[in-house]
Amino acid sequence: TISHLVQNSPDLVLLVGDVSYANLYLTNGTGSDCYSCNFSNTPIHETYQPRWDYWGRFTENLTSTVPLMVVEGNHELELQAGNKTFEAYSSRFAFPYVESGTTWKFYYSFNAGGIHFVMLGAYIDFDRSGEQYEWLKMDLAKFNRSVTPWLVVTWYPPWYSTYTAHYKEAEYMKVAMEELLYSYGTDIVFNGHVHAYERSNRVYTTN
């Protein structure tokens, strides 16, 4: 996949969550489906950080020449010492969150070419009373189709999918945000999480 991308000289790469899967590796580097299950009584459930370094080297041919914009997936939660989460993820990438008017690295927006990209966080507060929702309203209010004709929004778990394993997993986020995104005529949504390719026609409130 990396070689294919490099050969096609992309202008920009969107990585929609689940970057290194370091949380599936124990601190000795061996794989594990569930770290906390293997060591349920330990006070610290560190994940295997060299896996992140390996991922960086593996993708260097691409990321050294092409801008990479990323949004967090569930594997970036990575519960660490002191009950911290997203530490490895938020430390390894640059996010234009300050330029976007947010105080968090987990949601932001940017323009590229004729596209306004909105990157939303599915694993932090997305309720209508929360900061992310208020920021989204502000960001979309400034959206100008005469400058960026396309509105592309991305977050990790899909609201619509026929994949049984993750069916309606992000229903609460959909209930909170769908109407707002629809009202601004979102052109394309990109999601991750489902390890199968699927696309749909326009859909709103399940229709």
C-alpha positions in Angstrom: 0.0 0.0 0.0 2.8 2.4 0.9 4.6 1.7 -2.3 1.4 2.1 -4.3 0.8 5.5 -2.7 4.3 6.7 -3.4 4.2 5.7 -7.0 1.0 7.7 -7.5 2.4 10.9 -6.0 -0.5 12.0 -3.8 -0.9 15.6 -2.8 -2.2 14.7 0.7 -2.9 11.6 2.7 -5.7 11.3 5.2 -5.1 8.6 7.8 -8.5 7.8 9.5 -7.4 6.3 12.8 -5.7 3.1 14.0 -2.1 4.0 13.2 0.4 1.6 14.7 -1.7 -0.8 16.8 1.0 -0.5 19.5 -1.7 -1.3 22.0 -1.9 -4.9 20.7 1.7 -5.6 21.7 3.1 -6.3 25.1 6.2 -4.5 26.4 8.4 -7.4 25.3 7.2 -6.9 21.7 5.0 -9.9 21.4 1.4 -9.6 20.2 -1.6 -9.6 22.4 -5.3 -9.1 21.7 -5.8 -7.6 25.1 -3.0 -6.2 27.2 -5.0 -5.6 30.3 -6.4 -9.2 30.1 -2.9 -10.6 30.2 -1.8 -8.5 33.1 -5.0 -7.6 34.9 -3.4 -7.1 38.3 -0.6 -4.8 37.2 -0.9 -1.1 38.1 0.6 0.1 34.8 -0.6 -1.2 31.4 2.0 0.3 29.1 1.8 -0.5 25.5 4.8 -1.3 23.2 6.1 2.1 22.1 8.8 0.8 19.8 5.9 -0.3 17.6 5.3 3.4 16.9 8.9 3.9 15.9 8.7 0.9 13.6 5.6 2.4 12.0 7.4 5.7 11.5 10.3 4.0 9.7 8.0 1.9 7.7 6.0 4.8 6.3 9.0 7.2 5.9 9.2 7.0 2.1 5.7 8.4 2.0 5.5 10.7 5.0 8.8 12.4 4.3 7.5 13.9 1.1 3.6 14.0 1.4 1.6 15.8 4.1 -0.2 13.3 6.4 -3.3 14.4 8.3 -4.5 12.0 10.9 -7.5 11.5 13.2 -7.5 9.2 16.2 -9.0 5.7 16.3 -9.8 3.4 19.2 -6.4 1.8 19.1 -4.8 5.2 19.9 -6.6 5.3 23.3 -3.6 3.3 24.7 -4.2 3.6 28.4 -0.8 4.5 29.9 0.7 5.2 33.3 -1.4 7.6 35.3 -4.5 6.6 33.3 -3.4 8.9 30.5 -4.7 8.1 27.0 -3.7 9.2 23.5 -0.2 10.1 24.7 1.8 8.4 21.9 -0.6 9.6 19.2 -0.7 13.2 20.3 3.0 13.4 20.8 4.0 12.0 17.3 1.9 14.1 15.0 1.4 17.8 14.3 -2.2 19.0 14.4 -3.3 22.5 13.3 -5.7 22.6 16.3 -4.6 26.1 17.5 -5.0 27.5 14.0 -8.5 25.9 13.9 -9.6 27.6 17.1 -9.7 24.5 19.3 -7.9 23.7 22.5 -7.7 20.0 21.8 -5.6 17.9 19.3 -8.5 15.5 18.7 -10.5 17.7 16.4 -9.4 20.4 13.9 -9.9 21.6 10.4 -7.8 22.8 7.5 -8.0 23.8 3.9 -6.2 22.0 1.1 -6.8 23.0 -2.5 -10.5 23.5 -2.9 -11.4 21.4 0.1 -12.3 22.3 3.6 -11.4 19.2 5.8 -13.0 18.8 9.2 -11.4 16.1 11.4 -13.7 15.0 14.3 -12.8 13.1 17.5 -15.1 10.1 18.2 -13.5 9.2 21.5 -13.9 12.4 23.3 -17.0 14.4 24.1 -19.1 15.0 21.0 -22.4 15.8 22.8 -24.2 19.0 21.8 -23.4 20.6 25.1 -19.7 19.9 24.7 -16.7 21.9 23.4 -16.2 19.9 20.2 -19.8 20.5 19.1 -19.6 24.2 19.8 -16.3 24.4 17.9 -17.9 22.5 14.9 -20.7 25.0 14.7 -18.2 27.8 14.7 -16.0 26.2 12.1 -18.9 25.4 9.7 -20.3 28.9 10.1 -17.0 30.1 8.6 -17.0 27.6 5.8 -17.1 29.4 2.4 -17.8 27.4 -0.7 -16.5 30.2 -2.9 -13.1 29.6 -1.4 -13.3 25.8 -0.8 -16.2 24.3 -2.8 -15.9 20.9 -1.2 -16.7 20.1 2.4 -15.1 16.8 3.5 -15.6 15.5 7.1 -13.8 12.5 8.7 -14.0 10.7 12.0 -13.1 7.1 12.9 -16.2 4.8 13.5 -18.8 5.0 10.7 -22.3 6.0 11.5 -23.6 3.9 8.6 -22.2 0.5 7.9 -23.5 -3.0 7.1 -20.5 -4.5 8.9 -22.1 -6.5 11.8 -19.1 -6.2 14.2 -19.4 -2.4 14.5 -23.0 -1.9 13.5 -24.4 1.3 15.2 -21.4 1.5 17.4 -21.2 5.3 16.9 -25.0 5.9 17.1 -24.7 8.5 19.8 -22.3 10.6 17.8 -24.6 10.4 14.8 -27.6 11.6 16.9 -25.5 14.5 18.2 -23.8 15.7 15.0 -25.6 14.4 11.9 -28.1 17.2 11.6 -25.4 19.9 11.8 -23.2 18.3 9.1 -26.2 17.7 6.9 -27.3 21.4 7.2 -24.0 22.5 5.7 -24.2 20.1 2.8 -21.2 17.9 3.7 -20.0 16.4 0.4 -18.0 13.4 1.4 -17.4 11.5 4.7 -14.5 9.2 5.3 -14.4 6.7 8.2 -12.2 3.9 9.3 -12.7 1.1 11.9 -14.4 -1.3 9.6 -11.8 -3.6 8.0 -13.7 -3.9 4.8 -14.3 -1.5 2.0 -17.8 0.0 1.7 -19.3 3.1 0.2 -22.8 4.5 -0.1 -24.9 7.1 -1.8 -25.9 10.1 0.2 -27.6 9.1 3.4 -29.3 11.1 6.2 -31.2 9.8 9.2 -30.8 6.3 7.9 -32.5 7.1 4.5 
